[in-house]
């Protein structure tokens, strides 16, 4: 059985969108991340060295959103996933990316998931 670390409602400002006008000014981007892994070692030791540091995961997503620019939310979510999956302990990850207030109050959201190949 696998455990999960979830980081919800991360809020950053980034320049993402299909048009130049969308990218002209930073917009609020919300990100949720779920990392599926075995947390038993960290639970037993109570040591950060044995855990996936959720603060570091937050900073990875923050850098992707604030320092890069993508036309599509799909590409933004994919890059967040790529960064989070660099930690070999993460077996699966899901990232949700939202652009609140973009569509007259409606919020578009993209969800992508990746799993490490077994074997």
Secondary structure by P-SEA (a helix, b strand, c coil): cccccccccbbbbbbcccccccccbbbbbbbbbbbbccaaaaaaaccccccccaaaaaaaaaaaacccccccaaaaaaaaaaaaaccccccbbbbbbbbccccccbbbbbbbbbbcccc
